[in-house]
Amino acid sequence: MQQLQSLTRMYVRQRIRMMVNQYEVLAAMPDGSEGGMLAFAQQKRVAFKEQVTLYTDDSKQYPLLGFKARQVIDLGATYDVTDPNGQPIGLFRKDFKQSLLRSTWHLEQPQLPPMVGQERNAMLGVLRRFIEAATFIPYHFDFTANGEPVFSVDKQWGIRDKYTIDIHHPHIDRRLVIAMAVALDALQGR
């Protein structure tokens, strides 16, 4: 856990599969290249109550964390993020009203001020809502607390989703950051 907590950059890469979304979370090497796997997630594409478990690797033997919706169907559902023993790490929720034009998420971790994550480019956010091929358009989220940067998630151009996560706040739990980054891909279109 200490090694994970020291990271300031990670990558999330989606694997293309028929009935599930799969995600690899990778460490960034000092030269910027992809390093070893930190986490692996698998999410069913059609689920009434969202629940995603992230494991230490793709063998899915050892859970690292998970997130689960509190409600079955809710456009502004709250997701609890927990460790493998069910202990809370934090939570996040989409702000449905603000997200009509510019996607906005609220993120909470004990002992830190509440965080807000919002698409960096408001115009691109509006454009993505009206273009059929919008899934290929990259987006950028900046998460802040009291106006100070905490972390950012940048989706790269391409058919296969790939994200760069840059962490600016030393005390944000990297597991919460990983959960939010995976959720941005898995839940953003809902």
N, C-alpha and C positions, 0 to 999 in steps of 0.2 A: 504494500500500500504506500509506503514511503517513497518508493521509486515513482509510482504513478503520480503522487502528489507533487513531485518536483518538476513534472513536465510543463513546458510552456507552449508546446505545439503538438497537435495530434492530427491524424487524418481519419476520415470515415469514408469507406468505400462500399457501395452497394453491389451485391452479387445478384445477377439476373437469374431468377428461378420462376417456374410456372405459377405455383399456388402460394408462395410465400415471399416475403421480402427478407433478405438476409443482409447483414451489415458486418463489416470488419472494421474494428477501431485499431489503428496502428500508431505506434510512437513515431515521432519525427526524429531523425538522426541530426547531429550537429550541422551536417552539410545540406539539410533540407530534404534528403531522400527519405523514403518510407523505411521504418524499422520494424521491429517485431510486433506481433499481435498483442494488444492489450485486452480486447474484449470481442465477443462475437454475439450477435443478436439475430433472432429469427422471429418474424411476426406474420401471423396469418393475415391474408389480405381482406377477408370478409369476417369480421368479428364484431359481435354486438357490444361486448364490453372489452375495451382495449386492455391488453396485458402483454407486456414484453419482458422477457428475462434475458439478461446479458450474462454470458459465461466468460470464463478466462480464455477460452479458445473454441475452435469449431468442433471439438469432440463433445461439447456440451456436458461435461462431467462435473465441473465446478462452477456454481453460480457466483457472479461478482456483484450483481445488483439487479433490480427490476423496477418497472413502473407500471402502475395499474390505475385505470379510471375509477373514480368513486361512483359514478353513475353509469347506467347502461347506455342511454342515449342522451347526450347533452352537448349542444354546440359550444358551450364554454366549460366543458368538463375539467375538473381538477384531477391531476395525476399525482399520486403519492409515489415517491422514489424511496426504496428501501434497500438495505443490505441483505445478504443471503439469510440472515436470521430474522428478517422482518422488522429490524430496527430502522426508524425513519432517518433518511439522509436529507430530504427536502421535498419540495413539491413544485409543480408548475401548472399553469393553466393558460389557455388561449383567451384573449380578450375579444369576444365575438364582435362586439359593436365596433371597436377600433379597427378590427381586422377586415371589415368590409372594404376598406380602401388600402390599408397598409397593415400587413400582418403584425400583430403585437402579442407578446407572451409575457406573463408575470412568473417570476421564479423566486422561491424562498428557500433559504438555508438558515438553520438556527445560528445565532450569534453574528449574522451578517444582515445589513439592511436589505429590505426588499429590492429586487432587481426587475428591470423591464427590458425586454428584448424586442427590437423593432427593426423592420426592413430599413436598411440604410438609405435606399433610393425610393422616395415616395412615388415618383413618376413611373418607375419600373414596376413597383408594386401594383399600381392601377393597371398598367399595361398587361401584366401577367394574368389579370382576371378576365381579359377580353380576347386573348389570343389562344386559339385552339392548341398550338404547339408550345404552350407556355411551360410545360414540364422541362423543356430543354434550355430555357432561359435561366441563367444563373441568378442567384439572389444572395444578399449579404445581410446578416443580422448582427447588430451590435447590442450587447447586453450591458447595462449600466446600473449603478447604484449611486444615488445622490449625485448624478451627473458624471460620475467617474467610471471609466471603462473597466469591466470585469472580464469579459471574454467576447470573442466574435466568431461567427461561423460563416464561411464563404463557400458557396456552391460553385463548382467549376463548370465551364461549358462542356457539354457532351451528352451522349445518349445514356451512358452509365453514370449514375450519380456519384460524385466524389466531392468531399468537403474538406476544407482546411479549418482547423480550430486553433485560434490563438488566444492564450490565456494571459491576462494582465494582472489579475488580483491573486496574490499568493495564498490566500485563505479559502478561496472557493474550492469546494470538494470536487475533485476531478471526476468522480463517479456521477455527480449531479450534472456536470458539463457534458459528459458522455451521453447520459440519458436524454438531455435536452437536444443534443445534436442529432441523435437517432430519431427522436420524436419529430424534429423539424422535417425530416424526410417522410417518415411513416405517417404522420398526422396532418401535415401542412395542407393537403388538398381537401380535407374534410370540413 
